[in-house]
């Protein structure tokens, strides 16, 4: 069970974690590259050639870092647009919905933060998320179903939860982690498709080529697995922090608890297919309601803590 942590403490923690992620993910990628080079450079007698592998690896570092930097910069500047395209969300103006706009504006004024953009997804599901890496891209997105189903206190609680993600800087933290995990996911997909295509189209089975693809695929899969565990742990932690911060911001913990009870049975936004975007939502449990595979181990792959525990946590205030 999480305990309340002050906003400044949480911001410092998340800034520190952001720095660690910016360091850890490239290191993980470089380790994966070295492992691939090492296992692909055995001599004809099956002996490792560490010096050869090291020389090749050192030569590959600049190209690897350039590719990662380009990938990150593209995601950094265009993440807001990609999320909007994935969700089909539209900007909500004060004129279109005075109620929602005023709730967001009043909450921002109460804590002295710049008001983010407000967007809406035309879905009857009940859900919401915050997004954005740069200040100019900070956005709170709500579904139409959420706006219609919740009363003012409940909706205020949900909005406060999303604003806390922005204030805590964990929106940036999660989006940065998603960007880097996406690199490993891309490598795994390319390696798998290359291996599958090669084995389907080549009758003259080239043993060396086949072994190389298997090595690359296995190493990329392990690196991807490790990066996923890290990302999921960060995602679960941030929900408790945003819940406690929202309770402190509104002084109505019961309102957010009530909102979560309404959200729980109808939170799946079917039109949003991107798993990365789904992880941003206030609730994102499997559609069948199960925790995951292999019992307790499945919790490691959950992006959110059980909503029942979050409600119990809020009811302690």
C-alpha positions, 0 to 999 in steps of 0.5 A: 500500500502506497503512502502519501508523498509530498509534491516537491519530493515526488517531483524530485524523485521523478526528475531523478528517475527520468535522468536514470532512464535517459542513462539506463536505456541507452546503456541497456541498448549498448549492452545488447549490441555488445552481446550480439557482436560477441556471440556473432564473432566466434571463430571456426573452432567455436572459440570466443573472440572478445577483442574482435567483438570489442573492436567491432562494438566500439566502432558501432557505438557512434552509429547506435547513439545517433540512431537512438538520438534521432528516434528520441528526437522524433518522438520528443517533438511529435509525441503529442501529435502521434497520441492525438492521431492514435486516440482521435481526440479533439481539442475541447474549448470553453465554449464547447463545454464550460463545465469541464473547462472551468473544472480544469481551470479552477484546479490549475489556479488553486495550485498555481500551475499553467493550464494544459490543453483539454481534449475529448475522445468521442467514446462512451467508455469512462477513462482519461489520461494526461500526456506531453513531454514539453510544457507546451504539449501538456494535455488532459484528455477525457472520454465523452462517457466519463464527462457524461457519467460523473458528477462534478465532484467525481469529474474534478477528482479524475481531472485532479489525478491527471493534473497530478501526473503533469505536476509530478513530471511522471507524464514525461517520465512514462512517455520517455520510457515508452519511447525507449521501450519502443526501440527494443520493440522495433528491433524485436519485430524487425529481427523476428520478421527477418528470421521468419521471412528468411526461413520461408523464402530460402530453400538453401538454408544458410546456417550462419545467417540463420544462427545470426538472426536467432542470436539477434532475436534472442538478445533483443527479446531479453533486452525488451523484456527487461525494459518492459519490467522497468517501465511497468514498475514505473507506471504502477507507482505513478498511479498511487502518487497521482491518486494521493496528490488528487485527494490532497488537491481537491480535499475530496478523496471520496469523490475520486474513489467514487469515480474509480468505482464507476470507471472500473466496469466500463473503462475500455476505449476500444478505438484506441489500439495502441498499447502505449497510449492505453498505458497512459489511461487512469485505468488499464486492466485486461479486458477479461478482468484478470490480473494477468498470466502466471498468477502473481508473476503477471502483476509484473506486467501490469501497467496499473495497480488493482483498482480495488486497492486504489479505492481502498487507499483513497478511503483511508484519507 
